[in-house]
Amino acid sequence: MSIIKIYKNLLRQAGVISLLTIISFSALASNDLKSIVDVAKIDLKRTLSQAQNGDPESQTNLGMRYTYGYGVNKDYSKAFRWFKKAADQNYPEAQYHIGVMYSYGESITKDQAKAAKWYEKSANQGFTAAQNNLGLFYAQGIGVPKDGIQALKWFTAAANQGFGDAQYSLGVMYNTGDGVVENKAIAKKYFAQGCKNRNKSSCNAFLKLGQIIE
């Protein structure tokens, strides 16, 4: 059974709607992907002023406000424009958001190849959410040729920074021998790490292997 089929089965058991819920506008990551709660703490007028003056973090924050409609009318076109301004300044979080928007086709033509390119730009700067999504793209052959070695590379990069979704992905790979030599002990380790980093699918998979997290 492929990693993707196993993903879908485990995610259904965990009550998650689909694999693409992992590819989201917010996540918990050590290489910070801010939540809208973080962004909302910053005064809107200040954010707008700094964004207009070219500050990439403020431009990204403004893009998030338009994405969620927080303090402004929800507008994906404006969100994309502000994310792009920051992404063109090589700001990794904005590059990640551009990748997400191309992946979903929000206000722009859906283009998984462009999504992969923007994820890669962000991932190469160590942005964990982008590394994880790029790993998923390589695992599934979305926007890039299917490549287990590249999937392993990017999942490992994100997992080493404490990203729970990537730790779960590695657990699945080692548990099934999909793209790597099957190794239940390593799988258990990654499932345990993912669970501790609040990935529910990791917790379920860990318990199914008959282990108890101390």
C-alpha positions in Angstrom: 0.0 0.0 0.0 1.4 3.4 -0.9 2.1 6.2 1.6 -0.8 8.2 0.2 -3.4 5.4 0.7 -2.1 4.9 4.2 -2.2 8.6 4.9 -5.8 8.7 3.8 -6.8 5.7 5.9 -5.1 7.0 9.0 -6.4 10.5 8.5 -10.0 9.2 8.2 -9.5 7.2 11.4 -8.3 10.4 13.1 -11.4 12.2 11.9 -9.6 14.5 9.5 -11.4 15.4 6.3 -8.6 14.9 3.8 -4.9 14.9 3.2 -5.0 18.5 2.0 -6.0 19.7 5.4 -2.3 19.5 6.1 -1.7 22.1 3.4 -3.2 25.0 5.2 -2.8 28.7 5.8 -1.7 28.2 9.4 0.2 25.6 11.3 2.4 25.2 14.4 6.0 25.4 13.4 9.4 26.2 14.9 10.2 28.3 11.9 7.3 30.5 12.5 4.2 30.4 10.4 2.1 33.0 12.2 -1.6 32.4 13.0 -4.2 35.0 12.4 -4.3 35.4 16.2 -0.7 36.5 16.1 -1.4 38.9 13.2 -4.5 40.4 14.9 -2.3 41.6 17.8 -0.7 44.1 15.5 -2.7 47.3 14.9 -4.1 47.3 11.4 -3.1 50.9 10.6 0.4 50.2 11.7 0.5 47.0 9.6 -0.9 48.9 6.5 1.6 51.7 6.9 4.6 49.4 7.2 3.4 47.2 4.4 3.1 50.3 2.1 6.6 51.2 3.1 7.9 47.9 1.8 8.3 45.9 5.1 7.9 42.2 4.0 6.6 40.9 7.4 3.9 43.6 7.4 3.0 42.8 3.8 2.7 39.1 4.8 0.5 40.0 7.8 -1.7 42.2 5.7 -2.0 39.3 3.2 -3.2 37.1 6.0 -5.8 39.6 7.1 -7.2 39.7 3.6 -7.1 35.9 3.5 -9.2 35.5 6.7 -11.2 38.8 6.5 -9.9 40.0 9.8 -10.4 43.7 10.2 -10.9 43.9 6.4 -13.2 42.4 3.8 -12.0 38.9 2.8 -10.3 39.4 -0.6 -8.0 36.7 -2.0 -6.8 38.9 -4.8 -5.5 41.5 -2.4 -4.1 38.8 -0.2 -2.1 37.4 -3.1 -0.8 40.9 -4.1 0.5 41.5 -0.6 2.0 38.1 -0.3 3.7 38.5 -3.7 5.2 41.8 -2.7 6.8 40.1 0.3 7.7 36.9 -1.6 9.5 38.9 -4.2 11.7 40.2 -1.4 12.6 36.6 -0.6 10.5 36.5 2.6 9.9 32.8 3.2 6.6 32.9 5.0 5.1 34.9 2.1 6.6 32.4 -0.4 4.8 29.6 1.5 1.5 31.5 1.3 1.9 32.0 -2.5 2.5 28.3 -2.8 -0.7 27.6 -0.9 -2.7 30.0 -3.1 -1.4 28.4 -6.3 -2.1 25.0 -4.9 -5.8 25.9 -4.2 -6.3 28.3 -7.0 -7.4 31.1 -4.8 -8.0 34.2 -6.9 -5.4 32.8 -9.4 -5.3 29.9 -11.8 -4.6 26.7 -9.9 -1.1 25.6 -10.8 0.6 22.9 -8.8 4.0 23.3 -10.6 4.1 27.0 -9.5 3.0 26.0 -6.0 5.9 23.6 -5.8 8.4 26.2 -7.0 7.2 28.7 -4.4 7.3 26.0 -1.7 10.9 25.2 -2.7 12.0 28.8 -2.5 10.6 28.9 1.1 11.8 25.4 2.0 15.4 26.3 0.9 15.3 29.0 3.6 14.4 26.5 6.2 10.7 27.3 6.5 9.2 24.1 8.0 5.6 24.3 6.6 7.0 24.7 3.1 9.4 21.8 3.6 6.5 19.6 4.7 4.3 20.6 1.8 7.1 20.1 -0.6 7.6 16.6 0.8 4.0 15.9 0.3 4.2 17.1 -3.3 7.1 14.8 -4.0 5.5 11.9 -2.2 2.4 12.3 -4.4 3.9 13.6 -7.6 2.0 16.9 -7.4 3.5 19.6 -9.5 6.8 17.7 -9.5 7.8 14.2 -10.5 7.1 11.6 -7.8 10.3 11.1 -6.0 10.6 9.3 -2.7 14.2 10.5 -2.1 13.1 14.1 -2.3 10.1 13.5 -0.2 12.3 11.9 2.5 14.7 14.8 2.3 12.1 17.5 2.8 10.1 15.6 5.5 13.3 15.0 7.4 14.3 18.7 7.1 11.0 19.7 8.6 10.9 16.9 11.2 14.3 17.9 12.5 12.8 21.3 13.3 10.0 19.7 15.3 7.2 19.9 12.7 4.7 17.3 13.8 3.1 16.6 10.4 6.5 15.8 8.8 7.3 13.5 11.7 4.1 11.7 11.1 5.0 11.4 7.4 8.4 9.9 8.2 6.7 7.5 10.6 4.4 6.3 7.9 7.3 5.8 5.5 9.3 3.8 7.9 6.3 1.8 9.2 5.4 0.7 5.6 8.8 0.7 3.9 7.5 3.1 1.3 10.6 4.8 -0.1 12.8 3.6 2.7 13.8 0.3 4.3 11.0 -0.7 6.7 12.0 -0.1 10.3 9.3 -0.2 13.0 11.6 1.2 15.7 12.3 4.3 13.7 8.6 4.6 12.8 7.7 4.5 16.5 10.3 7.2 17.2 8.8 9.5 14.6 5.2 8.8 15.6 6.1 9.6 19.2 7.8 12.9 18.2 4.8 13.8 16.0 2.4 13.1 18.8 4.3 15.2 21.2 4.2 18.0 18.6 0.4 17.8 18.5 -0.1 15.7 15.4 -3.2 13.6 16.3 -2.6 11.1 13.5 0.9 10.4 15.0 -0.7 9.7 18.3 -3.2 7.2 16.8 -0.4 5.5 14.8 1.9 5.3 17.8 -0.8 3.7 19.9 -1.6 1.2 17.2 2.0 0.0 17.4 1.4 -0.9 21.0 3.6 1.7 22.7 2.8 4.2 25.5 4.3 7.7 25.5 5.8 8.5 28.9 
